[in-house]
C-alpha cells in the first residue's frame, strides 16, 4: 500500500501530526514520559492504517458486488429489452439477437445470416461510412422501424474477435402512419385550360358543336370524380380542380392520362382538343397552392400547351408536352404586344437588345429586327454581342458590307454594363433563361425587361418582365418580330439587309420551311419578301466551306442507330465550328429512312454540346430538358460540364431510354 492510501483521510492525519508535535514539546521537559507517548502514537498510527485497509477492502467488496449486480441488470435488460436488438459482425452477419428481434421474422434460425437478406433497405457499408451515426428508417411488412446503431470496439474487452455492430430497432409505425395520412390528405389545387377552345368551337359544324363541348365537360368531370376530386367550371374553357395528394400521386403515376382522353374526343370536331393543367401543392395554405397553380398553368401554356406542370415551392415537374404546339390563327395578341412594345420604347431613354450565348441566325436576325423597330421610333438602340461565331459569321460579314452603321451600336457585355441603367429598356430575343443570356448581369441593372421568344418555356425564366411574348407555336423569333414590325407602323420601313436577316432566321429554324411551319410563317416570309428580302442571297448565307462538309460526312459515317429510330453521332474534334457542324449533322441524320430523331455530341471547350433534332413523333426538347437544356419539339440543345463525351453519350442514351419507356407506359 502506497502513501496515497495511508494519507487518504486528511482529518486523521492532521490529528496524528498534532499529537506528534505535542509529544515533541513534552520530550523537551519530560523525556521519559515522551517515550511512553511515542509508543502510544505508534500504536495509534498502526490502528489507523489497519482501519484504512479494512475500509478499502469493504469499499472494494461493495464496488465488486455493485458491478455484479449491474452486470446482471444489464444482461437482464438486454435479453428482456422491449424493442428488437441484434449484434452483427462487421460484414453484416448476425451473431446474436434478442427475442423481440426473432419475433419479427418467421425464420427461426437467424444466426449467421446477412442482415440485408432480412432487411434489404439496410446497407451495412453505408452505416459504417456515416460518422454521425444518424438513425436509418426501414420498412418491414406493414411496420416501420427507426434503426439506431453503434460500433462496439472489441479491443476494450477481453474478446479477441473484430468489432461488432449493435442495432436497436425502434417501432415508428404509428408515427409513420400518421405522417403518411397527413401527406395523403394534403390538398392540391389544379387549374385546367382547354388550349384551343375557340378554334375547336369555330371549326366544328354547328350541329355537332354542343355535343363536342358537352363531351369536354363530361370527360373532365368523370376524370376528376374518379380521382375523388372537386371540379368547378368558372369559364367556358377554364376549370378548377381540388385533389388530395394521394389521388394526385395516382394521376402522376398515369402520366396525367386525361391529356390523352381529351385529345381523343371525336364528336365531329375536325381538330384535336388539347388541355393544359397547372398544379400547386405543398404551399403554406390553400391560397399559396392556388398561386402555385397559376404559375404552373402559365408555364404549361408558355411551353405550348397540351401538358401538365406541377409546382411544389420552387420545384417544377412536367408531364405530357409530346405533341406539336397548335398554331394560333388569331393575330390580336401580336397586335396588342406590338403596340405595348411601342409604348415601352417611347418611354425609354435607350434600348438594349440581347440574344442568347453563342448567337445563331434566329437570335441575330430577331435582334436586327427589334433594332429596326426602335429606330423607327427615333430612339437609340444597342446590340449586345460578345463574339462572332461560325453560325452568324456569314450574316455578320454581310452586315459589314451592306450596313456598316450597325458596327457602331454593337456592344460587348463589358461595354453594355456601362450603358445600361434603371431607365433602360432591355429586350431579350430568342431566349427566356437568364443563365443563357449573352450578358446575364445586365438583367440585374434594370427593371424594364421584355421577353420575345418562341421556345417552350422552361423552369428557369426572367423574373417579372414588363412584357412577355412567348409563343411556342411560332417557327422562330424572327417570325414573331416580323409580325410585330408589321403592326408597329402603317408603312413597313426596313432595309434589304434587315429583311434578309429576318428571313434567314426563319429559314434556319424551319430548315428551309419544312419544320414547325404554319400559315403565319409563310405570311411573315411574304411580308419580308415585299420588303426586299432576296431568297437567293439568304440561301448563300448557309453555304459551308469544304472542311465543314468533310466533318459532317465523318459524323454521319460514324453515327449509330439505337432503339431502331434514333441516330446518335459524335464530332470528336474541338473546333471553332463544332456547334454549327453538330447542328447541321443532326439535321442531315433525319434524312435517313427510319430515323425519327437524331442527336450529335461535340466537345466545345470545357463542355460537351448536344444538338437534338426530331421529325415530331419524338420530343427532342423533353429529352434534352432532362439534361439541363431546352428548345422545341423538333429542335433542342444542351451543354454539360465536367463530363467526358463518353459519359455524356451514356447519360443521353439512358435519358432517351427513360423517355421511350414513359411513352410505352402511357
C-alpha positions in Angstrom: 0.0 0.0 0.0 1.5 3.4 -1.0 1.5 6.6 0.9 -1.5 7.9 -1.1 -3.7 5.2 0.5 -2.2 5.9 4.0 -3.0 9.5 3.9 -6.3 9.2 2.2 -8.3 10.6 5.1 -6.8 14.1 5.7 -8.6 14.8 9.0 -7.0 11.7 10.8 -3.5 12.7 9.5 -3.9 16.2 10.9 -4.8 14.8 14.4 -1.8 12.5 14.4 0.5 15.3 13.4 -0.8 17.5 16.2 -0.2 14.6 18.7 3.3 14.2 17.4 4.0 17.9 17.9 2.7 17.8 21.4 4.9 14.7 22.2 7.9 16.6 20.8 7.2 19.5 23.2 6.8 17.2 26.2 10.0 15.4 25.3 11.8 18.7 25.9 10.6 18.7 29.5 9.9 15.0 30.3 11.9 12.7 28.1 10.7 9.5 29.8 7.0 10.5 29.5 7.5 11.4 25.8 8.9 7.9 25.2 5.7 6.3 26.5 3.7 8.7 24.5 5.7 7.9 21.4 4.9 4.2 21.8 1.2 5.1 22.2 1.4 7.3 19.0 2.9 4.4 17.1 0.1 2.2 18.2 -2.5 4.8 17.1 -0.8 5.0 13.7 -0.8 1.2 13.3 -4.5 1.1 14.2 -5.2 3.9 11.8 -3.5 2.1 8.9 -5.4 -1.1 9.7 -8.7 0.8 9.8 -7.9 2.3 6.3 -7.1 -1.1 4.9 -10.3 -2.6 6.3 -12.4 0.2 4.9 -10.8 -0.1 1.4 -11.5 -3.8 1.5 -15.1 -3.2 2.4 -15.4 -0.5 -0.4 -13.8 -2.8 -2.9 -16.1 -5.6 -2.0 -19.1 -3.2 -2.2 -18.0 -2.0 -5.7 -17.5 -5.6 -6.9 -20.9 -6.5 -5.6 -22.4 -3.5 -7.3 -20.6 -4.4 -10.6 -22.0 -7.9 -10.4 -25.5 -6.5 -9.7 -25.1 -4.0 -12.6 -23.8 -6.8 -15.0 -26.8 -8.9 -14.0 -29.2 -6.0 -14.5 -27.5 -5.2 -17.9 -27.9 -8.8 -19.1 -31.4 -8.9 -17.9 -32.2 -5.6 -19.7 -30.5 -6.7 -22.9 -32.3 -10.1 -23.0 -35.7 -8.5 -22.0 -35.3 -5.3 -23.9 -38.7 -4.0 -25.1 -37.5 -3.4 -28.7 -35.5 -5.7 -31.1 -31.8 -5.8 -30.7 -29.2 -7.6 -32.9 -25.4 -7.9 -32.9 -23.7 -8.0 -36.3 -20.2 -8.8 -37.4 -18.5 -6.1 -39.5 -19.6 -7.8 -42.7 -23.3 -7.7 -41.7 -23.5 -11.3 -40.4 -25.9 -11.8 -37.5 -24.1 -13.2 -34.4 -26.7 -12.6 -31.7 -30.3 -11.3 -31.3 -32.9 -11.0 -28.6 -36.3 -12.5 -28.6 -38.0 -9.3 -29.8 -35.9 -9.4 -33.0 -36.6 -13.1 -33.5 -40.3 -12.5 -33.3 -40.1 -10.2 -36.3 -39.2 -12.9 -38.7 -40.8 -16.3 -39.5 -37.4 -18.0 -39.9 -36.4 -19.4 -36.6 -32.7 -19.8 -37.4 -31.3 -16.3 -38.0 -27.8 -16.8 -36.8 -25.0 -16.4 -39.5 -27.5 -14.8 -41.9 -26.8 -11.5 -43.5 -28.9 -8.6 -42.2 -29.6 -7.3 -45.7 -31.3 -10.7 -46.5 -33.9 -9.8 -43.8 -33.9 -6.0 -44.3 -32.9 -5.2 -47.9 -33.2 -1.5 -47.3 -30.4 -1.7 -44.7 -26.8 -1.4 -46.1 -24.1 -2.1 -43.6 -21.4 -0.3 -45.6 -23.3 2.9 -45.6 -23.8 2.6 -41.8 -20.1 2.4 -41.3 -19.4 5.3 -43.6 -21.7 7.6 -41.7 -19.6 9.2 -38.9 -22.6 11.0 -37.4 -24.5 7.7 -36.7 -27.8 9.1 -37.9 -30.8 6.7 -37.4 -31.9 4.8 -40.5 -35.6 4.3 -41.4 -36.7 0.9 -42.8 -40.0 -0.8 -43.6 -40.7 -4.4 -43.0 -44.1 -5.8 -44.0 -46.6 -3.3 -42.6 -44.3 -1.9 -39.9 -41.8 1.0 -39.9 -38.7 1.0 -37.8 -36.1 3.6 -36.9 -32.7 1.8 -36.5 -30.2 3.3 -34.1 -26.8 1.7 -34.1 -23.2 1.9 -32.9 -20.0 0.1 -33.3 -18.5 -1.6 -30.2 -14.8 -1.6 -30.1 -13.9 -5.2 -29.0 -10.3 -4.2 -28.2 -11.7 -2.7 -25.0 -13.0 -6.1 -23.9 -11.4 -9.5 -23.5 -12.9 -10.5 -26.8 -10.3 -11.3 -29.5 -12.7 -11.0 -32.5 -13.3 -7.9 -34.6 -15.6 -5.0 -33.7 -19.3 -5.7 -33.6 -22.3 -3.6 -34.7 -25.3 -3.2 -32.4 -28.6 -2.4 -34.0 -31.6 -1.1 -32.0 -35.0 -1.2 -33.8 -37.5 1.3 -32.6 -41.0 0.8 -33.9 -42.2 4.0 -35.5 -45.3 2.6 -37.2 -47.8 4.9 -35.5 -45.8 8.0 -36.3 -45.2 6.8 -39.9 -48.8 6.1 -40.5 -49.8 9.4 -39.1 -47.3 11.2 -41.3 -48.5 9.2 -44.4 -52.1 10.1 -43.6 -51.1 13.7 -43.3 -49.2 13.6 -46.5 -52.0 11.8 -48.3 -54.6 14.4 -47.2 -52.6 17.4 -48.3 -54.7 19.5 -50.7 -53.6 20.1 -54.3 -55.1 22.9 -56.4 -55.2 22.5 -60.1 -56.2 24.9 -62.9 -57.1 23.4 -66.3 -57.5 25.3 -69.5 -58.7 24.0 -72.9 -55.9 25.3 -75.1 -57.8 25.7 -78.4 -61.4 26.1 -77.2 -62.2 28.9 -79.7 -60.6 27.1 -82.6 -62.5 23.9 -81.8 -65.7 25.7 -81.4 -65.4 27.8 -84.5 -64.2 24.9 -86.7 -66.9 22.4 -85.5 -70.1 22.2 -87.5 -73.0 23.9 -85.7 -75.0 20.7 -85.2 -72.0 18.9 -83.6 -70.8 21.9 -81.5 -73.0 21.3 -78.4 -72.0 17.6 -78.4 -68.3 18.4 -78.6 -68.5 21.0 -75.8 -70.6 18.7 -73.6 -68.2 15.8 -74.2 -65.3 18.0 -72.9 -67.2 18.7 -69.7 -68.2 15.0 -69.4 -64.6 13.7 -69.7 -63.2 16.3 -67.3 -66.0 15.8 -64.7 -65.8 12.0 -64.9 -62.0 12.0 -64.6 -61.9 14.3 -61.5 -64.8 12.4 -59.8 -63.0 9.1 -60.5 -60.0 10.5 -58.5 -62.2 11.8 -55.6 -61.7 15.4 -56.6 -63.8 18.5 -56.7 -64.3 20.3 -60.1 -65.7 23.7 -60.8 -66.0 25.3 -64.2 -65.6 29.1 -63.9 -65.3 30.0 -67.6 -66.2 28.2 -70.8 -62.7 26.9 -71.2 -61.3 27.0 -67.6 -61.7 24.7 -64.7 -60.6 24.5 -61.1 -59.8 21.1 -59.5 -59.1 20.2 -55.9 -57.4 16.8 -55.1 -55.9 15.0 -52.2 -52.2 14.3 -52.6 -52.8 10.6 -52.6 -55.1 10.9 -55.6 -52.7 13.3 -57.3 -50.0 10.6 -56.9 -52.2 8.2 -58.8 -52.7 10.8 -61.5 -48.9 11.3 -61.8 -48.3 7.5 -62.0 -50.6 7.5 -65.0 -48.8 10.5 -66.5 -51.9 12.7 -66.5 -53.7 10.4 -68.9 -56.6 12.9 -69.0 -54.5 14.8 -71.6 -54.8 11.8 -73.9 -58.5 11.3 -73.1 -59.3 15.0 -74.1 -57.2 14.7 -77.2 -59.1 11.5 -78.3 -62.5 13.3 -78.2 -64.1 12.8 -81.7 -67.6 14.1 -81.9 -67.4 15.9 -85.2 -64.6 18.3 -84.3 -62.1 18.5 -87.2 -59.2 19.4 -84.9 -58.0 17.6 -81.8 -58.7 19.2 -78.4 -55.9 19.8 -76.0 -55.8 20.6 -72.3 -53.2 22.3 -70.2 -53.0 21.8 -66.4 -51.2 23.7 -63.6 -51.0 22.1 -60.2 -49.9 23.8 -57.0 -49.1 21.7 -53.9 -47.3 21.9 -50.5 -47.9 25.6 -50.1 -48.3 27.1 -46.7 -52.0 27.5 -47.2 -54.7 26.9 -49.9 -54.2 30.4 -51.4 -50.4 29.8 -51.9 -51.3 26.5 -53.6 -53.6 28.4 -55.9 -50.8 30.9 -56.7 -48.5 27.9 -57.4 -51.2 26.5 -59.7 -51.5 29.9 -61.6 -47.7 30.0 -62.1 -47.7 26.4 -63.3 -50.5 26.9 -65.8 -48.6 29.9 -67.2 -45.6 27.7 -67.7 -47.7 25.0 -69.3 -49.2 27.4 -71.8 -45.8 29.0 -72.4 -44.4 25.6 -73.3 -47.1 25.2 -76.0 -49.9 23.6 -74.1 -51.2 20.0 -74.1 -49.3 19.2 -70.9 -49.4 19.4 -67.1 -47.0 21.2 -64.8 -46.7 20.7 -61.1 -45.2 23.4 -58.9 -44.1 22.5 -55.5 -42.4 25.5 -53.9 -39.5 26.2 -56.3 -39.6 22.7 -57.9 -41.3 22.0 -61.2 -42.4 18.7 -62.8 -43.5 18.3 -66.4 -45.9 15.8 -67.9 -47.0 15.5 -71.5 -45.9 18.1 -74.0 -45.1 15.5 -76.6 -47.3 17.0 -79.3 -46.6 19.9 -81.6 -47.9 23.3 -80.3 -51.1 24.3 -82.1 -50.8 27.4 -84.2 -52.8 30.4 -83.1 -54.7 31.9 -86.0 -55.9 35.0 -84.1 -53.5 37.8 -84.5 -55.0 40.0 -81.8 -52.2 39.1 -79.3 -49.5 40.0 -81.8 -51.1 43.4 -82.5 -51.5 44.1 -78.7 -47.9 43.2 -78.0 -46.7 45.4 -80.8 -48.5 48.4 -79.5 -47.4 47.7 -75.9 -43.7 47.5 -77.1 -44.1 50.8 -79.0 -45.1 52.5 -75.7 -42.2 51.0 -73.8 -39.7 52.1 -76.5 -41.1 55.6 -76.5 -40.7 55.8 -72.7 -37.1 54.5 -72.6 -34.0 56.6 -72.9 -32.2 53.9 -74.7 -32.9 50.3 -75.7 -30.6 47.4 -75.3 -31.2 44.3 -77.4 -29.7 41.0 -76.3 -30.0 37.4 -77.6 -28.6 34.2 -76.2 -25.0 33.0 -75.8 -23.4 31.6 -78.9 -25.9 33.5 -81.1 -27.5 31.8 -84.1 -29.2 33.2 -87.2 -32.6 33.4 -85.5 -31.2 35.3 -82.4 -29.2 37.7 -84.6 -31.9 38.3 -87.1 -34.5 39.0 -84.4 -32.1 41.4 -82.8 -31.7 43.3 -86.1 -35.5 43.4 -86.5 -36.0 44.8 -83.0 -33.3 47.4 -83.6 -35.2 48.5 -86.7 -38.4 48.8 -84.7 -36.5 51.0 -82.2 -35.0 53.2 -84.9 -38.5 53.7 -86.4 -39.5 55.2 -83.0 -36.4 57.6 -83.3 -34.7 56.0 -80.3 -31.1 54.8 -79.7 -30.6 51.1 -79.8 -27.6 48.8 -78.9 -26.9 45.2 -79.6 -25.1 43.1 -77.0 -22.8 40.6 -78.8 -19.7 39.0 -77.2 -18.2 37.5 -80.3 -19.0 36.4 -83.9 -19.3 32.6 -84.0 -19.5 30.4 -87.1 -23.3 30.4 -87.0 -23.6 34.1 -87.7 -20.3 34.7 -89.5 -21.8 35.0 -93.0 -24.6 37.3 -92.0 -22.2 39.4 -89.9 -19.9 39.8 -93.0 -22.9 40.9 -95.0 -23.7 43.5 -92.3 -20.1 44.8 -92.5 -20.5 45.3 -96.3 -24.2 46.5 -96.5 -25.0 48.0 -93.2 -21.7 49.2 -91.5 -23.6 51.6 -89.3 -24.6 48.6 -87.2 -21.0 48.1 -86.1 -21.2 51.4 -84.1 -24.1 50.0 -81.9 -22.7 46.6 -81.1 -21.5 46.4 -77.5 -19.5 43.8 -75.7 -21.0 42.6 -72.4 -18.4 44.7 -70.6 -19.3 47.9 -72.5 -23.0 47.2 -72.1 -22.6 47.3 -68.3 -21.6 51.0 -68.6 -24.5 51.9 -70.8 -27.4 50.2 -69.0 -29.2 52.0 -66.2 -32.5 51.8 -64.4 -34.3 53.7 -67.1 -33.0 51.5 -69.9 -35.3 49.1 -71.8 -33.7 45.6 -72.2 -35.3 43.4 -74.8 -34.4 39.7 -74.7 -34.9 37.8 -78.0 -34.9 34.1 -78.8 -34.3 33.3 -75.1 -36.1 33.5 -71.8 -33.5 31.8 -69.5 -31.2 34.2 -67.5 -28.3 31.8 -67.5 -28.4 31.6 -71.3 -28.3 35.3 -71.9 -25.4 36.9 -73.7 -24.8 39.1 -70.6 -26.8 37.8 -67.6 -25.5 40.6 -65.3 -27.5 43.2 -67.3 -30.7 41.7 -66.0 -29.9 43.0 -62.5 -29.4 46.6 -63.7 -32.9 47.4 -65.0 -36.5 46.5 -64.1 -37.8 47.1 -67.6 -37.2 43.8 -69.4 -39.1 42.5 -72.4 -39.0 38.8 -73.4 -39.7 37.8 -77.1 -39.2 34.1 -77.7 -40.6 31.0 -79.5 -39.1 28.3 -77.3 -41.2 26.3 -74.9 -41.0 27.8 -71.5 -38.6 26.1 -69.1 -38.4 26.1 -65.3 -35.9 29.0 -65.4 -37.4 32.3 -66.5 -36.7 36.0 -66.4 -38.1 37.4 -63.1 -41.2 39.6 -63.6 -40.6 41.0 -67.1 -42.8 44.0 -68.0 -43.8 42.4 -71.3 -43.7 38.8 -72.4 -44.3 37.5 -75.9 -43.7 33.8 -75.7 -45.3 31.8 -78.5 -44.1 28.2 -78.9 -46.3 27.7 -81.9 -44.1 30.1 -83.9 -41.4 28.8 -86.2 -38.9 31.3 -85.0 -38.4 34.5 -83.1 -37.8 36.3 -86.4 -41.4 35.3 -87.4 -42.7 37.0 -84.2 -40.6 40.1 -84.7 -41.7 40.4 -88.4 -45.4 40.3 -87.3 -44.7 43.0 -84.7 -42.9 45.2 -87.2 -45.9 44.9 -89.5 -48.3 46.2 -86.8 -46.0 48.9 -85.4 -46.3 51.2 -88.3 -48.6 51.8 -91.3 -45.7 51.5 -93.7 -43.0 48.9 -93.2 -39.7 50.7 -93.1 -36.9 48.2 -93.5 -33.6 47.9 -95.4 -32.9 44.9 -97.7 -30.2 43.7 -95.3 -32.6 43.7 -92.4 -35.3 41.8 -94.4 -32.7 39.3 -95.4 -31.5 38.8 -91.7 -35.1 38.2 -90.6 -35.8 35.8 -93.4 -32.5 34.0 -92.7 -33.6 33.4 -89.1 -37.0 31.9 -90.2 -35.2 29.8 -92.9 -32.7 28.2 -90.5 -35.2 27.5 -87.8 -37.7 25.9 -90.2 -35.0 24.0 -92.1 -36.0 25.7 -95.3 -39.7 25.8 -94.4 -40.1 22.1 -93.7 -40.3 22.0 -89.9 -42.5 23.9 -87.4 -44.0 25.9 -90.3 -47.5 27.3 -90.2 -49.7 29.7 -92.2 -48.3 32.7 -90.4 -44.7 31.5 -91.1 -45.4 32.0 -94.9 -47.3 35.2 -94.2 -44.2 36.6 -92.4 -42.0 35.4 -95.2 -44.2 37.2 -97.7 -44.0 40.4 -95.7 -40.2 40.2 -95.8 -40.2 39.4 -99.5 -42.2 42.6 -100.2 -39.7 44.5 -98.0 -36.9 43.4 -100.3 -35.7 40.1 -98.9 -33.9 38.0 -101.6 -34.2 34.2 -101.2 -31.1 33.7 -103.3 -28.9 35.9 -101.1 -30.4 34.3 -98.0 -29.5 30.8 -99.2 -25.9 31.9 -99.8 -25.7 32.7 -96.1 -25.9 29.0 -95.4 -23.1 27.9 -97.7 -20.3 26.0 -95.9 -16.6 25.5 -96.8 -15.1 22.2 -97.9 -13.7 21.2 -94.5 -17.1 21.6 -92.7 -18.7 19.3 -95.3 -16.0 16.7 -94.6 -16.5 16.9 -90.9 -20.3 16.5 -91.3 -19.6 13.5 -93.5 -17.5 11.9 -90.8 -20.2 12.5 -88.2 -22.8 10.8 -90.4 -20.5 8.0 -91.4 -19.6 7.1 -87.8 -23.2 7.6 -86.3 -25.2 4.7 -84.9 -28.9 3.8 -84.8 -30.4 3.0 -81.4 -33.9 1.8 -80.5 -34.4 1.3 -84.3 -35.3 5.0 -84.8 -32.8 7.3 -83.0 -29.5 8.3 -84.6 -26.6 9.4 -82.4 -23.4 10.9 -83.8 -20.2 12.4 -82.4 -17.8 15.1 -83.5 -14.6 14.3 -81.7 -12.7 17.4 -82.7 -12.9 20.6 -80.7 -13.3 23.2 -83.5 -14.5 26.7 -83.7 -17.3 25.4 -85.9 -18.1 22.5 -83.7 -21.6 23.5 -82.6 -22.6 24.5 -86.2 -21.3 21.2 -87.6 -23.2 19.3 -84.8 -26.5 21.1 -85.6 -26.2 20.6 -89.3 -25.2 16.9 -88.9 -28.2 16.3 -86.7 -30.4 17.8 -89.4 -28.8 15.6 -92.1 -29.3 12.4 -90.0 -33.0 12.9 -90.1 -32.8 12.3 -93.9 -32.0 8.6 -93.1 -35.0 6.3 -93.7 -36.5 5.2 -90.4 -34.7 7.8 -88.2 -37.2 9.8 -86.2 -34.8 11.7 -84.0 -31.1 12.5 -84.0 -28.6 13.7 -81.5 -25.0 14.8 -82.2 -22.4 15.3 -79.4 -19.4 17.5 -79.7 -16.6 18.8 -77.4 -16.8 22.6 -77.1 -14.2 24.0 -74.8 -14.8 22.5 -71.3 -18.3 21.5 -72.2 -20.0 18.8 -74.2 -22.6 20.2 -76.5 -25.6 18.1 -77.7 -27.7 19.1 -80.8 -31.1 17.3 -81.0 -33.5 17.2 -83.9 -36.7 15.3 -84.4 -39.4 14.8 -87.1 -42.1 15.4 -84.5 -43.0 12.0 -83.1 -40.3 12.2 -80.5 -39.7 15.3 -78.5 -36.1 16.5 -78.7 -37.0 19.1 -76.1 -38.3 16.8 -73.4 -35.2 14.6 -73.8 -32.6 17.3 -73.6 -34.6 19.3 -71.0 -33.8 16.4 -68.6 -30.1 17.2 -69.2 -30.5 20.9 -68.4 -31.3 22.1 -71.9 -34.4 23.1 -73.8 -35.8 24.1 -77.2 -38.6 22.8 -79.3 -40.4 19.5 -80.0 -38.3 19.2 -83.2 -35.1 21.1 -82.3 -33.3 21.4 -78.9 -29.9 21.6 -77.4 -27.9 21.5 -74.2 -24.4 21.8 -72.8 -22.9 19.6 -70.0 -19.9 20.5 -68.0 -17.4 18.3 -66.0 -18.1 15.1 -68.0 -16.3 13.4 -70.9 -18.0 12.9 -74.2 -18.3 9.2 -73.5 -20.0 9.9 -70.1 -22.4 12.3 -71.8 -23.3 9.9 -74.5 -24.1 7.2 -71.9 -26.2 9.7 -70.0 -28.0 10.7 -73.2 -28.8 7.1 -74.1 -30.2 6.5 -70.5 -32.4 9.6 -70.8 -33.7 8.5 -74.3 -34.5 5.1 -72.9 -36.3 6.6 -70.0 -38.3 8.9 -72.3 -39.3 6.0 -74.6 -40.4 3.9 -71.6 -42.6 6.7 -70.3 -44.2 6.7 -73.8 -44.8 3.0 -73.7 -46.4 3.2 -70.2 -48.9 5.7 -71.4 
